[in-house]
């Protein structure tokens, strides 16, 4: 299935108004053809296709949003600051804070050319291709965590990152509860009672997944990393735990495996344990017991999809991709509880 589709009616916008605003930053004169990316469960992403250039527009969704989420100015700032020191960040072009244009802040960036892989991969993918993906996932994250965090100094809230994350995500889950999902209190109480100290403070991505990577397999490399809305300065093992919540091993139990959205199950991909071991080796960090970080990652993902499920249940979005998110919340909470029981 193509990742691009016609713009959903509920997500449409005034193309001419956006183009006219964008004209101060680009030379293209014709209105672009606009398509919507199917991917992205949080912010909305569109392709602006000009005859000789492809740009990407990012904007918040319509409907009730968490107060700290969907901050386009923040997302733009992060990428602007990181690009000189972490080349895998896309080139951002401009941020619009004039709500009369589109009804909210938005920004535009260059499209990173390459291949994005989601749940399944084409039959043409080789073992060498898989090896490139596998190596990039681990080394790219370790490389990001080695960036001097002073480039995002204003996002650094100091020590206590783990505490803030546990309490913050717990608060968000309780605020987004619907009557068809578990209350999550067992998991939240366990996380609160078992918080480790921060191991480090570095730039973290917050949503490190294969489908946020753009690969240039012809050049045998990772060409770009997308979706920086959750990036900040924080604990690297929390970032790793969050990344592994999406990582389905090929021998995982069927209910958890049903949530797979990336090809982490392919022969040649590392298992979660192998991912952790390789990351610790490359980054020269230590962790004797990863259980807390794994449980946190599962819970954090639970909250993200529950917030979307709450919007879907309230009719604030009709995206059919969200129809199974309520079941996903149940599966993730049960898995997290199984790890601590």
C-alpha positions in Angstrom: 0.0 0.0 0.0 1.3 3.5 -0.9 2.1 5.6 2.1 0.4 8.6 0.4 -3.3 9.1 -0.1 -5.7 11.8 -0.9 -6.1 14.4 1.9 -8.9 13.3 4.2 -11.8 15.9 4.3 -11.3 16.5 8.1 -7.6 17.2 7.5 -7.9 19.4 4.5 -6.5 23.0 4.3 -6.3 26.0 2.0 -3.5 25.0 -0.3 -3.3 28.5 -1.9 -2.9 30.2 1.5 -0.1 27.9 2.5 1.6 28.3 -0.9 1.4 32.1 -0.8 2.9 32.2 2.6 5.6 29.7 1.6 6.6 31.8 -1.5 8.8 34.0 0.7 11.0 31.0 1.3 10.9 29.1 -2.1 11.0 30.1 -5.7 8.3 27.6 -7.0 5.3 29.5 -8.4 2.7 26.9 -9.2 0.4 25.5 -6.6 1.7 22.1 -5.3 -0.1 18.8 -5.6 -0.9 17.8 -2.0 -1.1 14.3 -0.6 -1.4 13.1 2.9 0.9 10.5 4.5 -1.1 7.6 6.0 1.5 7.2 8.7 1.7 9.3 11.8 -0.7 8.8 14.6 -0.1 12.1 16.2 0.7 15.1 14.1 -0.6 15.3 10.5 1.9 15.1 7.7 1.5 16.1 4.0 3.5 16.0 0.8 3.7 19.2 -1.1 4.7 18.1 -4.6 6.1 20.8 -6.9 7.3 19.9 -10.4 11.0 19.9 -9.4 10.8 19.7 -5.6 9.1 17.8 -2.8 8.4 19.4 0.5 6.7 18.1 3.7 4.3 20.0 5.9 3.7 19.1 9.5 0.7 20.4 11.5 -1.2 19.4 14.7 -4.4 17.3 14.4 -7.9 18.8 14.9 -9.5 18.1 18.3 -8.6 17.9 21.9 -4.8 17.7 22.5 -2.5 17.2 25.4 -1.2 20.7 26.5 2.4 19.8 25.9 1.9 17.9 22.6 1.9 19.0 19.0 4.2 22.0 19.5 5.3 22.9 16.0 7.6 25.6 17.2 9.4 23.2 19.5 9.7 20.5 16.8 11.1 23.1 14.3 13.6 24.4 16.8 14.9 20.9 17.7 15.6 20.0 14.0 17.1 23.4 13.3 19.5 23.0 16.2 20.4 19.4 15.6 20.9 19.5 11.8 24.5 20.9 12.0 25.6 18.2 14.6 23.4 15.2 13.6 23.1 15.2 9.8 20.3 12.6 9.7 17.8 15.4 10.7 15.8 16.7 7.7 16.4 20.3 6.4 13.7 22.5 7.8 12.6 25.5 5.7 10.2 27.6 7.7 7.9 27.8 10.7 4.5 29.6 10.5 3.0 30.9 13.7 0.3 32.9 11.9 -2.9 30.9 12.7 -4.8 32.8 10.0 -3.0 30.7 7.4 -3.9 27.2 8.4 -5.6 27.5 11.8 -2.6 26.5 13.8 1.2 26.6 13.8 2.9 24.5 11.1 6.3 24.1 9.5 7.7 22.9 6.2 10.8 20.9 5.5 12.6 19.2 2.6 11.5 15.6 1.9 14.2 13.1 2.7 14.5 10.9 -0.4 14.7 7.2 0.2 12.7 4.2 1.4 10.6 3.9 4.6 9.7 0.4 5.8 6.6 -0.3 7.8 5.1 -3.6 9.0 6.2 -5.6 6.0 9.0 -5.2 3.5 9.1 -6.0 -0.3 10.3 -9.4 -1.4 13.2 -7.6 -3.1 14.8 -6.8 0.3 18.0 -8.8 0.9 19.9 -10.0 3.9 22.4 -7.2 3.3 19.5 -4.6 3.3 18.2 -6.0 6.6 21.7 -5.8 8.1 21.9 -2.1 7.1 18.6 -1.5 8.9 19.6 -3.5 11.9 23.0 -1.8 12.3 21.5 1.7 11.7 18.8 1.3 14.3 21.4 0.7 17.1 24.3 2.8 15.9 22.1 5.7 14.9 20.5 5.9 18.4 23.9 5.6 20.1 25.2 8.4 17.8 22.3 10.6 18.7 22.9 10.0 22.4 26.5 11.2 21.9 25.5 14.6 20.7 26.4 17.5 23.0 23.1 18.2 24.8 24.0 21.9 25.0 22.5 22.4 21.5 19.1 21.9 23.2 19.9 23.6 26.5 16.5 25.2 26.9 14.9 21.8 26.9 17.1 20.5 29.7 15.2 20.5 32.9 18.0 19.0 34.9 18.1 15.9 37.0 14.9 14.0 37.8 14.1 13.1 34.2 13.0 9.6 35.1 10.7 10.9 37.9 9.2 13.5 35.6 8.5 11.0 32.9 6.8 8.5 35.2 4.6 11.1 36.8 3.9 12.9 33.6 2.9 9.9 31.5 0.8 8.6 34.5 -1.1 11.9 34.6 -1.7 11.8 30.9 -3.0 8.2 31.0 -5.5 9.0 33.8 -6.7 12.1 31.9 -7.3 10.1 28.7 -9.0 7.1 30.3 -12.0 5.6 28.5 -14.3 3.0 30.1 -13.1 0.2 27.7 -9.4 0.1 28.8 -7.7 -0.9 32.1 -7.1 1.8 34.7 -3.3 1.0 34.6 -2.9 1.6 38.3 -0.8 -1.5 39.0 1.7 -0.5 36.3 1.8 3.1 37.3 2.3 2.3 41.0 5.1 -0.1 40.1 6.9 2.4 38.0 6.6 5.0 40.7 8.0 2.6 43.3 10.9 1.3 41.2 12.4 4.5 39.6 16.1 4.3 39.1 18.3 7.4 39.1 19.0 9.1 35.8 22.0 7.4 34.2 22.9 10.4 32.0 21.5 13.5 30.3 21.7 13.6 26.5 19.7 14.4 23.4 17.0 11.7 22.9 14.6 11.1 20.1 11.5 9.8 21.9 10.1 7.8 19.0 12.9 5.7 17.6 11.3 3.3 15.2 12.2 1.8 11.8 9.2 3.6 10.2 10.7 6.9 11.3 13.8 6.1 9.3 14.5 6.8 5.7 17.0 4.4 4.2 19.1 4.8 1.0 19.8 1.1 0.5 21.6 1.8 -2.8 24.1 3.7 -0.9 23.9 1.2 2.0 23.1 3.8 4.6 20.4 5.5 6.8 19.5 8.7 5.0 17.4 10.5 7.5 15.5 10.3 10.8 11.9 11.7 11.0 9.3 12.7 13.7 11.2 14.8 16.2 8.2 16.0 18.1 9.0 14.0 21.3 12.8 14.7 21.2 14.3 16.4 24.3 17.2 16.2 26.7 16.8 13.2 29.0 17.9 9.8 30.0 19.2 7.6 27.1 18.0 4.3 28.7 14.5 5.7 28.8 14.8 6.5 25.1 16.0 2.9 24.5 13.2 1.5 26.5 10.7 3.6 24.5 12.2 2.4 21.2 12.0 -1.3 22.3 8.2 -1.0 23.1 7.7 -1.1 19.3 10.2 -4.0 18.8 8.5 -7.3 18.2 10.7 -10.4 18.2 9.8 -13.1 15.8 9.0 -15.5 18.6 6.8 -13.1 20.7 3.4 -14.3 21.8 0.6 -13.8 19.3 -1.3 -11.0 21.0 1.7 -8.8 21.4 3.0 -9.7 18.0 -0.4 -8.5 16.5 0.8 -4.9 17.3 3.8 -5.1 15.1 4.2 -2.0 12.9 7.8 -2.5 11.8 9.8 -5.4 10.3 11.7 -6.1 13.5 10.8 -9.8 13.3 12.9 -10.5 10.2 15.8 -12.9 10.2 18.9 -10.8 10.7 17.2 -8.2 13.0 18.4 -8.2 16.6 16.1 -9.4 19.3 15.3 -6.9 22.1 18.1 -8.5 24.3 20.6 -8.3 21.4 19.5 -4.7 20.7 20.1 -3.7 24.3 23.5 -5.5 24.5 24.7 -3.9 21.3 23.6 -0.5 22.3 25.3 -0.7 25.7 28.5 -1.9 24.0 28.5 1.0 21.4 27.6 3.7 23.9 29.8 2.3 26.7 26.9 2.5 29.2 25.9 -0.1 31.8 22.6 -1.6 32.8 22.3 -4.8 34.8 18.5 -5.0 34.7 16.5 -3.4 31.9 13.1 -4.4 33.3 12.1 -0.9 34.5 13.0 0.7 31.1 11.1 -2.0 29.2 8.0 -1.6 31.4 8.2 2.2 31.1 8.5 1.9 27.3 5.4 -0.3 27.1 3.4 2.1 29.4 4.5 5.2 27.6 3.4 3.7 24.3 0.1 2.7 26.0 -0.5 6.3 26.9 0.3 7.6 23.4 -2.2 5.3 21.7 -4.8 5.8 24.5 -4.7 9.6 23.9 -5.4 8.9 20.2 -8.1 6.2 21.1 -9.8 8.8 23.3 -10.0 11.2 20.4 -11.2 8.5 18.0 -13.8 7.3 20.5 -15.1 10.9 20.8 -15.4 11.3 17.0 -12.6 13.9 16.9 -10.9 11.8 14.2 -12.2 9.2 11.8 -8.8 7.9 10.7 -9.5 4.1 10.2 -5.9 3.4 11.3 -7.0 4.1 14.9 -9.9 1.6 15.0 -7.9 -1.0 16.9 -6.1 1.2 19.3 -8.4 0.4 22.2 -7.5 -3.3 21.9 -3.8 -2.2 21.7 -4.1 -0.5 25.0 -5.4 -3.6 26.6 -2.6 -5.7 25.1 0.2 -3.4 26.2 -1.1 -2.9 29.8 -1.4 -6.7 30.2 2.2 -7.2 28.8 3.6 -4.6 31.2 1.8 -6.2 34.1 3.2 -9.6 33.1 6.8 -8.3 33.3 6.3 -7.1 36.9 4.1 -9.9 38.3 
